[in-house]
């Protein structure tokens, strides 16, 4: 039984944090980094047209 990866959106106003967390998550087979956002407004806009399982 193959499960879909957990889809993750990372939100932080520091791009370095987004990139750091992204690099950690990319090593995990069962986690899919979907996008990074630098503000809550940007994240909400992204969520209007995308499905995410976890927001960090």
HUGI-V242804 format. One record per residue. SS is DSSP state (a for helix, b for strand, c for the rest). PSI is psi as a letter, one per 30 degrees, with the letter a starting at -180 (* if undefined). OMEGA is omega in whole degrees, 0 to 359 (999 if undefined). Layout:
# HUGI-V242804
ss=SS psi=PSI omega=OMEGA
ss=SS psi=PSI omega=OMEGA
This chain:
# HUGI-V242804
ss=c psi=j omega=180
ss=c psi=k omega=179
ss=c psi=l omega=175
ss=c psi=k omega=177
ss=c psi=l omega=176
ss=b psi=k omega=183
ss=b psi=k omega=188
ss=b psi=k omega=171
ss=b psi=k omega=179
ss=b psi=k omega=180
ss=b psi=k omega=176
ss=c psi=k omega=181
ss=c psi=f omega=175
ss=c psi=j omega=183
ss=a psi=e omega=179
ss=a psi=e omega=177
ss=a psi=e omega=178
ss=a psi=e omega=181
ss=a psi=e omega=179
ss=a psi=e omega=178
ss=a psi=e omega=178
ss=a psi=e omega=182
ss=a psi=e omega=176
ss=a psi=e omega=183
ss=a psi=f omega=182
ss=c psi=f omega=178
ss=c psi=f omega=182
ss=c psi=k omega=182
ss=c psi=e omega=185
ss=c psi=g omega=178
ss=b psi=k omega=178
ss=b psi=j omega=173
ss=b psi=k omega=183
ss=b psi=e omega=182
ss=b psi=l omega=173
ss=b psi=k omega=178
ss=b psi=k omega=182
ss=c psi=g omega=178
ss=c psi=l omega=178
ss=a psi=e omega=179
ss=a psi=e omega=178
ss=a psi=e omega=179
ss=a psi=e omega=180
ss=a psi=e omega=177
ss=a psi=e omega=179
ss=a psi=e omega=182
ss=a psi=f omega=178
ss=c psi=f omega=184
ss=c psi=g omega=181
ss=c psi=l omega=177
ss=c psi=k omega=182
ss=c psi=k omega=177
ss=c psi=e omega=185
ss=b psi=k omega=173
ss=b psi=k omega=176
ss=c psi=* omega=999
